């Protein structure tokens, strides 16, 4: 996870804890995208308090690889929690920078 994304999770922690709904299959989505393992989910779920579960999830995410933040956002969207992604984290995955293919350097010589 990029430092910028980790900072987003830290600076928005209270809002995230208050707004994330883990009962909407969020764990299943995180498992499916291999952000979390079943063992980690079981460990998180030992906390009966959902706020504590979300805190633990936010603590674990930065250690789950370089794509963990984007996958986490995708999981929130997949579970109907896109408001969190767009309003709280202010992320638009469609506008995320992507690598552009290198130009061939050729100029089109086609004439009408």
C-alpha positions as CSV (number, residue, x, y, z in Angstrom):
1,X,0.0,0.0,0.0
2,X,1.3,3.4,-0.9
3,X,2.1,5.8,2.0
4,X,-0.6,8.2,0.6
5,X,-3.3,5.6,0.9
6,X,-2.2,4.7,4.4
7,X,-2.4,8.3,5.4
8,X,-6.0,8.5,4.0
9,X,-6.9,5.6,6.2
10,X,-5.4,7.3,9.2
11,X,-6.8,10.8,8.7
12,X,-10.3,9.4,8.0
13,X,-10.2,6.7,10.6
14,X,-13.1,8.0,12.8
15,X,-15.4,8.5,9.8
16,X,-14.5,5.1,8.4
17,X,-15.2,3.4,11.7
18,X,-18.6,5.1,12.0
19,X,-19.6,4.4,8.3
20,X,-18.3,1.1,7.2
21,X,-20.8,-1.7,7.4
22,X,-19.0,-5.1,7.8
23,X,-22.4,-6.9,7.8
24,X,-22.8,-6.3,4.0
25,X,-20.5,-9.2,2.9
26,X,-17.4,-7.0,3.1
27,X,-15.4,-9.8,4.5
28,X,-16.5,-12.2,1.7
29,X,-15.4,-9.6,-0.9
30,X,-12.1,-9.1,0.8
31,X,-11.5,-12.8,0.9
32,X,-12.5,-13.2,-2.8
33,X,-10.0,-10.5,-3.9
34,X,-7.4,-12.1,-1.6
35,X,-6.9,-9.0,0.5
36,X,-7.5,-11.0,3.6
37,X,-7.1,-14.7,4.5
38,X,-9.8,-16.8,6.3
39,X,-7.5,-16.8,9.3
40,X,-7.3,-13.0,9.4
41,X,-11.1,-12.7,9.0
42,X,-11.7,-15.2,11.9
43,X,-9.2,-13.2,14.0
44,X,-11.0,-9.9,13.2
45,X,-14.4,-11.5,14.0
46,X,-13.4,-12.6,17.4
47,X,-14.1,-8.9,18.3
48,X,-17.9,-8.9,19.0
49,X,-18.0,-5.1,18.7
50,X,-18.2,-4.1,15.0
51,X,-16.4,-0.8,15.7
52,X,-13.4,-2.8,17.0
53,X,-13.6,-5.1,14.0
54,X,-13.3,-2.1,11.7
55,X,-10.5,-0.7,13.7
56,X,-8.6,-4.0,13.4
57,X,-9.4,-4.2,9.7
58,X,-8.0,-0.7,9.2
59,X,-4.8,-1.7,11.2
60,X,-4.3,-4.8,9.0
61,X,-4.9,-3.3,5.5
62,X,-1.6,-1.4,5.2
63,X,0.3,-4.7,5.6
64,X,-1.7,-6.6,2.9
65,X,0.3,-5.7,-0.2
66,X,0.6,-2.9,-2.7
67,X,-2.9,-3.2,-4.1
68,X,-4.7,-3.6,-0.8
69,X,-6.1,0.0,-0.8
70,X,-7.6,-0.2,-4.3
71,X,-9.0,-3.6,-3.6
72,X,-10.5,-2.4,-0.3
73,X,-12.2,0.4,-2.2
74,X,-13.5,-2.1,-4.8
75,X,-14.9,-4.2,-2.0
76,X,-16.7,-1.2,-0.5
77,X,-18.2,-0.4,-3.8
78,X,-19.2,-4.0,-4.4
79,X,-21.1,-4.0,-1.1
80,X,-23.0,-0.8,-1.8
81,X,-20.7,1.4,0.2
82,X,-19.4,3.6,-2.6
83,X,-20.3,6.8,-0.7
84,X,-17.4,5.9,1.7
85,X,-15.0,5.6,-1.3
86,X,-16.1,8.8,-3.1
87,X,-17.1,11.1,-0.2
88,X,-14.9,10.1,2.7
89,X,-11.8,8.8,1.0
90,X,-12.4,11.0,-2.1
91,X,-11.2,8.3,-4.4
92,X,-12.4,7.8,-8.0
93,X,-10.9,4.5,-9.1
94,X,-11.8,5.3,-12.7
95,X,-9.5,8.3,-12.6
96,X,-6.6,6.5,-10.9
97,X,-3.4,6.9,-12.8
98,X,-2.6,4.1,-15.1
99,X,0.4,3.3,-17.2
100,X,0.0,4.6,-20.7
101,X,1.4,2.6,-23.6
102,X,4.5,4.1,-25.1
103,X,4.0,6.0,-28.3
104,X,5.5,4.4,-31.4
105,X,6.8,7.8,-32.5
106,X,5.2,7.3,-36.0
107,X,3.2,10.1,-37.5
108,X,0.2,9.2,-39.5
109,X,0.6,9.9,-43.2
110,X,-2.9,9.0,-44.3
111,X,-4.6,11.6,-46.5
112,X,-8.3,12.0,-47.2
